[in-house]
Amino acid sequence: MLRLVETGRSSDAVDAAAIDVLRALFEAITGAPPRTLRAYRDDDALLLLLRYEGPATDPPVEIALMALPALVAEAVAKRTGRNVVGGAVSLCAPKGLAVLAFSVGDELPCDAGLRLAG
């Protein structure tokens, strides 16, 4: 069963980081904060629910939202040291609703991303 993560008081760094990153990216793209932003977590599955002002936004938010899972996953992985992979985006533009799916794995190895000169 999915559980609601309190976005202001989350003890899970991945959930809290994902909310912070998505809020910042969304506001940077649209110039306005999301109406609502919630995280739902079940084991390794993380869903972010985003409500935004309806279809009258410019540029079309729906286009930008398609690129956000990869950006959010990368930023969250860097902040938390956990392996986060972005998945699908489900949109309902007339309602101003988007759900972004992620898979959260174990901690990244200490040498992740380091290359040895040779």
Backbone as CSV, one residue per row, in Angstrom:
resi,resn,N_x,N_y,N_z,CA_x,CA_y,CA_z,C_x,C_y,C_z
1,MET,0.832,-1.168,0.000,0.000,0.000,0.000,0.884,1.240,0.000
2,LEU,0.533,2.230,-0.798,1.282,3.481,-0.841,0.983,4.294,0.405
3,ARG,1.996,5.007,0.888,1.788,5.869,2.037,2.078,7.304,1.642
4,LEU,1.339,8.226,2.217,1.560,9.642,1.976,2.763,10.080,2.769
5,VAL,3.651,10.798,2.144,4.821,11.318,2.817,4.550,12.774,3.138
6,GLU,4.638,13.133,4.399,4.473,14.533,4.785,5.640,15.309,4.195
7,THR,5.353,16.200,3.283,6.423,16.854,2.541,7.244,17.806,3.394
8,GLY,6.670,18.360,4.431,7.423,19.287,5.263,8.242,18.605,6.337
9,ARG,7.887,17.388,6.728,8.530,16.725,7.849,8.990,15.326,7.503
10,SER,9.298,15.046,6.277,9.683,13.690,5.878,11.012,13.300,6.507
11,SER,11.050,12.108,7.070,12.310,11.604,7.610,13.093,10.870,6.530
12,ASP,12.505,10.645,5.387,13.168,9.961,4.284,13.788,11.003,3.361
13,ALA,15.098,11.008,3.297,15.803,12.027,2.523,15.456,11.973,1.046
14,VAL,15.195,10.791,0.506,14.872,10.670,-0.912,13.548,11.367,-1.221
15,ASP,12.532,11.100,-0.430,11.222,11.711,-0.645,11.299,13.232,-0.524
16,ALA,11.921,13.699,0.535,12.027,15.137,0.761,12.849,15.820,-0.334
17,ALA,13.940,15.183,-0.731,14.777,15.755,-1.794,14.019,15.798,-3.114
18,ALA,13.257,14.747,-3.415,12.496,14.712,-4.666,11.463,15.835,-4.711
19,ILE,10.787,16.064,-3.598,9.809,17.153,-3.526,10.499,18.496,-3.736
20,ASP,11.616,18.721,-3.050,12.338,19.991,-3.174,12.826,20.229,-4.597
21,VAL,13.399,19.187,-5.199,13.937,19.325,-6.560,12.813,19.579,-7.561
22,LEU,11.737,18.811,-7.474,10.627,18.996,-8.416,10.013,20.377,-8.267
23,ARG,9.843,20.841,-7.032,9.295,22.183,-6.806,10.189,23.248,-7.462
24,ALA,11.489,23.157,-7.241,12.428,24.144,-7.796,12.448,24.107,-9.319
25,LEU,12.485,22.900,-9.900,12.505,22.793,-11.363,11.206,23.306,-11.978
26,PHE,10.082,22.933,-11.387,8.788,23.357,-11.914,8.670,24.891,-11.876
27,GLU,9.082,25.478,-10.767,9.000,26.935,-10.654,9.959,27.625,-11.628
28,ALA,11.124,27.037,-11.845,12.071,27.609,-12.802,11.511,27.574,-14.222
29,ILE,10.791,26.515,-14.553,10.234,26.356,-15.900,9.029,27.266,-16.119
30,THR,8.126,27.303,-15.139,6.855,28.001,-15.331,6.807,29.399,-14.732
31,GLY,7.703,29.678,-13.791,7.670,30.969,-13.114,6.682,31.023,-11.959
32,ALA,6.010,29.916,-11.689,5.036,29.852,-10.595,5.210,28.535,-9.849
33,PRO,4.985,28.532,-8.546,5.099,27.272,-7.816,3.936,26.346,-8.137
34,PRO,4.107,25.050,-7.918,2.985,24.125,-8.120,1.874,24.424,-7.120
35,ARG,0.637,24.126,-7.498,-0.488,24.277,-6.564,-0.373,23.287,-5.429
36,THR,-0.038,22.046,-5.758,0.099,20.975,-4.771,1.228,20.064,-5.210
37,LEU,1.942,19.536,-4.239,3.022,18.602,-4.522,3.062,17.592,-3.383
38,ARG,2.908,16.309,-3.722,2.881,15.234,-2.730,3.765,14.079,-3.181
39,ALA,4.294,13.352,-2.211,5.087,12.155,-2.482,4.381,10.952,-1.880
40,TYR,4.370,9.862,-2.637,3.813,8.590,-2.175,4.885,7.539,-2.369
41,ARG,5.107,6.701,-1.351,6.202,5.742,-1.410,5.733,4.360,-0.997
42,ASP,6.168,3.347,-1.738,5.937,1.948,-1.390,7.198,1.180,-1.741
43,ASP,7.976,0.808,-0.728,9.259,0.130,-0.913,10.138,0.920,-1.876
44,ASP,10.400,0.364,-3.060,11.294,1.031,-4.002,10.563,1.930,-4.999
45,ALA,9.254,2.021,-4.898,8.474,2.866,-5.817,8.202,4.217,-5.167
46,LEU,8.435,5.281,-5.913,8.160,6.644,-5.462,7.327,7.328,-6.527
47,LEU,6.180,7.862,-6.134,5.331,8.628,-7.031,5.253,10.055,-6.524
48,LEU,5.420,10.996,-7.426,5.256,12.410,-7.087,4.025,12.931,-7.805
49,LEU,3.103,13.467,-7.049,1.873,14.029,-7.589,2.023,15.541,-7.628
50,LEU,1.795,16.121,-8.791,1.964,17.557,-9.006,0.680,18.131,-9.562
51,ARG,0.135,19.147,-8.886,-1.015,19.898,-9.411,-0.509,21.273,-9.809
52,TYR,-0.914,21.738,-10.972,-0.469,23.030,-11.470,-1.649,23.758,-12.076
53,GLU,-1.449,25.023,-12.347,-2.509,25.794,-12.994,-2.789,25.192,-14.351
54,GLY,-4.045,25.175,-14.746,-4.537,24.480,-15.925,-3.833,24.744,-17.237
55,PRO,-4.443,24.359,-18.321,-3.799,24.330,-19.635,-3.474,25.691,-20.230
56,ALA,-3.805,26.778,-19.558,-3.529,28.097,-20.116,-2.094,28.543,-19.882
57,THR,-1.249,27.670,-19.311,0.127,28.054,-19.028,0.934,28.157,-20.310
58,ASP,1.947,29.016,-20.284,2.789,29.219,-21.449,4.232,29.321,-20.980
59,PRO,5.189,28.532,-21.418,5.034,27.506,-22.434,4.243,26.327,-21.890
60,PRO,3.776,25.483,-22.778,2.982,24.339,-22.313,3.760,23.495,-21.305
61,VAL,3.220,23.408,-20.113,3.863,22.684,-19.023,4.035,21.210,-19.371
62,GLU,3.106,20.662,-20.102,3.131,19.237,-20.392,4.407,18.820,-21.114
63,ILE,4.904,19.666,-21.985,6.135,19.355,-22.724,7.318,19.306,-21.764
64,ALA,7.403,20.299,-20.891,8.505,20.344,-19.934,8.442,19.197,-18.934
65,LEU,7.242,18.803,-18.551,7.097,17.734,-17.557,7.672,16.408,-18.043
66,MET,7.675,16.187,-19.329,8.187,14.928,-19.861,9.690,14.767,-19.598
67,ALA,10.419,15.868,-19.472,11.860,15.806,-19.231,12.218,15.779,-17.752
68,LEU,11.262,16.075,-16.889,11.579,16.225,-15.476,11.998,14.952,-14.739
69,PRO,11.448,13.760,-15.019,11.878,12.596,-14.233,13.388,12.357,-14.256
70,ALA,14.008,12.479,-15.397,15.455,12.256,-15.476,16.216,13.319,-14.685
71,LEU,15.770,14.567,-14.775,16.432,15.652,-14.043,16.254,15.495,-12.535
72,VAL,15.044,15.165,-12.112,14.776,14.967,-10.688,15.585,13.783,-10.171
73,ALA,15.594,12.675,-10.898,16.313,11.477,-10.465,17.802,11.759,-10.284
74,GLU,18.392,12.458,-11.224,19.818,12.756,-11.135,20.124,13.654,-9.938
75,ALA,19.320,14.688,-9.738,19.553,15.608,-8.622,19.348,14.912,-7.277
76,VAL,18.319,14.087,-7.169,18.048,13.382,-5.915,19.164,12.386,-5.611
77,ALA,19.638,11.680,-6.622,20.737,10.736,-6.426,21.984,11.459,-5.916
78,LYS,22.257,12.630,-6.473,23.434,13.392,-6.030,23.268,13.905,-4.609
79,ARG,22.061,14.312,-4.245,21.818,14.843,-2.898,21.816,13.764,-1.828
80,THR,21.284,12.593,-2.162,21.049,11.569,-1.143,22.003,10.390,-1.197
81,GLY,22.691,10.203,-2.323,23.556,9.043,-2.469,22.807,7.756,-2.756
82,ARG,21.513,7.857,-3.054,20.696,6.688,-3.386,20.560,6.592,-4.899
83,ASN,20.413,5.385,-5.407,20.211,5.156,-6.826,18.734,5.430,-7.145
84,VAL,18.468,6.478,-7.905,17.101,6.867,-8.265,16.993,6.873,-9.780
85,VAL,15.956,6.199,-10.293,15.756,6.108,-11.738,14.378,6.676,-12.059
86,GLY,14.346,7.637,-12.990,13.082,8.222,-13.422,12.329,7.281,-14.332
87,GLY,11.018,7.308,-14.215,10.171,6.449,-15.037,9.198,7.270,-15.848
88,ALA,7.970,6.813,-15.885,6.942,7.418,-16.721,6.340,8.669,-16.079
89,VAL,5.726,9.466,-16.944,4.942,10.625,-16.519,3.531,10.409,-17.019
90,SER,2.575,10.580,-16.138,1.168,10.484,-16.514,0.552,11.865,-16.347
91,LEU,-0.071,12.365,-17.414,-0.603,13.727,-17.418,-2.110,13.760,-17.634
92,CYS,-2.748,14.691,-16.978,-4.138,15.044,-17.243,-4.168,16.567,-17.346
93,ALA,-3.837,17.076,-18.529,-3.691,18.513,-18.739,-4.938,19.316,-18.377
94,PRO,-6.142,18.876,-18.732,-7.316,19.680,-18.379,-7.483,19.882,-16.872
95,LYS,-7.009,18.940,-16.085,-7.096,19.041,-14.620,-5.842,19.649,-14.008
96,GLY,-4.795,19.852,-14.808,-3.546,20.372,-14.277,-2.912,19.393,-13.302
97,LEU,-2.836,18.130,-13.714,-2.363,17.070,-12.840,-1.292,16.248,-13.553
98,ALA,-0.209,15.963,-12.835,0.853,15.105,-13.362,1.321,14.170,-12.256
99,VAL,1.627,12.931,-12.631,2.205,11.960,-11.709,3.513,11.484,-12.329
100,LEU,4.596,11.626,-11.584,5.918,11.206,-12.032,6.327,9.986,-11.222
101,ALA,6.787,8.943,-11.899,7.147,7.686,-11.242,8.662,7.520,-11.196
102,PHE,9.132,6.967,-10.086,10.555,6.733,-9.881,10.767,5.382,-9.216
103,SER,11.945,4.831,-9.418,12.378,3.639,-8.714,13.565,4.045,-7.852
104,VAL,13.512,3.708,-6.569,14.572,4.068,-5.626,15.309,2.804,-5.231
105,GLY,16.602,2.811,-5.465,17.411,1.647,-5.140,18.282,1.888,-3.928
106,ASP,19.285,1.053,-3.802,20.209,1.126,-2.667,21.128,2.331,-2.800
107,GLU,21.951,2.492,-1.787,22.923,3.568,-1.823,23.917,3.330,-2.948
108,LEU,24.350,4.428,-3.555,25.359,4.341,-4.601,26.704,3.992,-3.975
109,PRO,27.563,3.259,-4.687,28.896,2.985,-4.151,29.661,4.295,-3.974
110,CYS,30.580,4.303,-3.031,31.344,5.529,-2.736,32.090,6.049,-3.950
111,ASP,32.518,5.165,-4.846,33.289,5.600,-6.004,32.427,5.798,-7.248
112,ALA,31.105,5.848,-7.091,30.227,6.010,-8.252,30.550,7.322,-8.952
113,GLY,30.720,7.245,-10.233,30.953,8.431,-11.028,32.416,8.838,-11.089
114,LEU,33.282,8.211,-10.323,34.706,8.555,-10.360,35.398,7.743,-11.427
115,ARG,36.272,8.371,-12.137,37.049,7.673,-13.165,38.522,7.732,-12.794
116,LEU,39.165,6.613,-12.929,40.586,6.570,-12.614,41.384,6.961,-13.846
117,ALA,42.351,7.830,-13.637,43.232,8.227,-14.739,44.247,7.101,-14.942
118,GLY,44.508,6.771,-16.188,45.409,5.653,-16.367,46.215,5.692,-17.558
